[in-house]
Amino acid sequence: MIRDRGNKKWVSMMLPEHVKMLREYDESHNKLAKPFLDEQKYEQFDEVIARAMENNLPLQLTSLQKGERKLYIGKIHYMDELKGELRMINQASERILLKLADVIEIEEYTG
């Protein structure tokens, strides 16, 4: 039976720069692009955040950081519109600082 070693047999003939470039290409190929959010969506975010802060409700936020989706669940502690930051406290009482530009979805947490 023939055992193919895949790319291992070719790596020894490649320059380190080429190997690095191929790894970077592979990493960037798997990244997600940030969706376009219109003004109406941002107004919706503001309404959900205001309601959650007023009633002390937990939220579920999805952010896109370095091409990867990250999910955060917690209560909004403070929203700084000048800096474009959102400070929240998660269920483990840890403080989380998020950039509003990275947030792609905000929902009330029902879990």
Kinemage of the C-alpha trace (Angstrom):
@kinemage 1
@onewidth
@group {chain A} dominant
@subgroup {mainchain}
@vectorlist {calphas} color= white
{ca met a 1} P 0.000 0.000 0.000
{ca ile a 2} L 1.366 3.447 -0.941
{ca arg a 3} L 1.446 6.051 1.833
{ca asp a 4} L 1.306 9.616 0.599
{ca arg a 5} L 2.947 12.113 2.961
{ca gly a 6} L 1.029 15.057 1.496
{ca asn a 7} L 2.831 18.375 1.652
{ca lys a 8} L 5.596 17.070 3.913
{ca lys a 9} L 7.570 15.736 0.962
{ca trp a 10} L 7.640 19.188 -0.705
{ca val a 11} L 8.342 21.373 2.337
{ca ser a 12} L 12.036 20.465 2.384
{ca met a 13} L 12.421 21.991 -1.110
{ca met a 14} L 10.578 25.227 -0.249
{ca leu a 15} L 12.118 28.398 1.101
{ca pro a 16} L 11.039 29.426 4.621
{ca glu a 17} L 9.527 32.604 3.149
{ca his a 18} L 7.288 30.526 0.904
{ca val a 19} L 6.169 28.318 3.778
{ca lys a 20} L 5.338 31.419 5.853
{ca met a 21} L 3.433 32.966 2.946
{ca leu a 22} L 1.399 29.785 2.408
{ca arg a 23} L 0.494 29.632 6.117
{ca glu a 24} L -0.601 33.280 6.107
{ca tyr a 25} L -2.668 32.685 2.973
{ca asp a 26} L -4.335 29.662 4.541
{ca glu a 27} L -5.154 31.632 7.722
{ca ser a 28} L -6.545 34.619 5.802
{ca his a 29} L -8.575 32.358 3.506
{ca asn a 30} L -10.586 31.011 6.461
{ca lys a 31} L -11.393 34.442 7.944
{ca leu a 32} L -14.874 35.903 7.767
{ca ala a 33} L -15.550 39.279 6.197
{ca lys a 34} L -17.402 41.863 8.261
{ca pro a 35} L -20.987 42.270 7.056
{ca phe a 36} L -22.266 45.713 6.115
{ca leu a 37} L -24.435 47.192 8.865
{ca asp a 38} L -26.699 50.079 7.942
{ca glu a 39} L -27.878 52.950 10.114
{ca gln a 40} L -31.146 51.185 10.930
{ca lys a 41} L -29.247 48.237 12.404
{ca tyr a 42} L -27.195 50.565 14.627
{ca glu a 43} L -30.404 52.238 15.837
{ca gln a 44} L -31.745 48.794 16.674
{ca phe a 45} L -28.553 48.083 18.649
{ca asp a 46} L -29.017 51.336 20.591
{ca glu a 47} L -32.615 50.436 21.486
{ca val a 48} L -31.663 46.945 22.690
{ca ile a 49} L -28.745 48.309 24.744
{ca ala a 50} L -30.856 51.078 26.301
{ca arg a 51} L -33.609 48.609 27.251
{ca ala a 52} L -31.089 46.176 28.714
{ca met a 53} L -29.329 48.863 30.763
{ca glu a 54} L -32.631 50.258 32.055
{ca asn a 55} L -33.976 46.851 33.123
{ca asn a 56} L -30.588 45.279 34.009
{ca leu a 57} L -31.045 42.471 31.452
{ca pro a 58} L -28.273 40.274 30.034
{ca leu a 59} L -27.405 40.554 26.342
{ca gln a 60} L -25.816 38.246 23.832
{ca leu a 61} L -23.291 40.077 21.643
{ca thr a 62} L -21.533 38.690 18.599
{ca ser a 63} L -18.358 40.439 17.516
{ca leu a 64} L -15.996 39.867 14.651
{ca gln a 65} L -12.361 40.082 15.749
{ca lys a 66} L -9.533 39.198 13.392
{ca gly a 67} L -11.953 37.416 11.094
{ca glu a 68} L -13.410 35.165 13.796
{ca arg a 69} L -16.816 35.360 15.462
{ca lys a 70} L -16.805 35.674 19.227
{ca leu a 71} L -19.873 35.395 21.418
{ca tyr a 72} L -20.233 37.330 24.671
{ca ile a 73} L -23.041 37.043 27.210
{ca gly a 74} L -23.402 39.536 30.026
{ca lys a 75} L -24.847 42.786 31.300
{ca ile a 76} L -23.861 46.161 29.886
{ca his a 77} L -21.973 48.161 32.475
{ca tyr a 78} L -21.203 51.294 30.452
{ca met a 79} L -21.399 52.462 26.844
{ca asp a 80} L -18.914 55.137 25.746
{ca glu a 81} L -20.149 56.550 22.445
{ca leu a 82} L -17.230 58.995 22.100
{ca lys a 83} L -14.615 56.233 22.235
{ca gly a 84} L -16.910 53.725 20.538
{ca glu a 85} L -16.547 51.216 23.374
{ca leu a 86} L -18.924 48.956 25.205
{ca arg a 87} L -18.080 47.698 28.676
{ca met a 88} L -19.872 44.674 29.974
{ca ile a 89} L -19.655 42.182 32.810
{ca asn a 90} L -20.081 38.542 31.873
{ca gln a 91} L -21.617 35.732 33.911
{ca ala a 92} L -18.284 34.999 35.615
{ca ser a 93} L -18.095 38.655 36.809
{ca glu a 94} L -15.253 39.433 34.405
{ca arg a 95} L -15.048 42.824 32.733
{ca ile a 96} L -15.061 42.844 28.954
{ca leu a 97} L -14.214 45.814 26.740
{ca leu a 98} L -15.563 45.669 23.180
{ca lys a 99} L -15.232 48.074 20.290
{ca leu a 100} L -18.650 48.994 18.895
{ca ala a 101} L -17.194 48.758 15.381
{ca asp a 102} L -16.492 45.037 15.963
{ca val a 103} L -20.033 44.191 17.122
{ca ile a 104} L -22.145 42.620 14.379
{ca glu a 105} L -25.163 41.369 16.372
{ca ile a 106} L -26.870 42.211 19.674
{ca glu a 107} L -29.771 40.247 21.119
{ca glu a 108} L -31.476 39.882 24.466
{ca tyr a 109} L -30.193 36.756 26.183
{ca thr a 110} L -32.962 34.298 27.010
{ca gly a 111} L -30.780 31.307 27.907
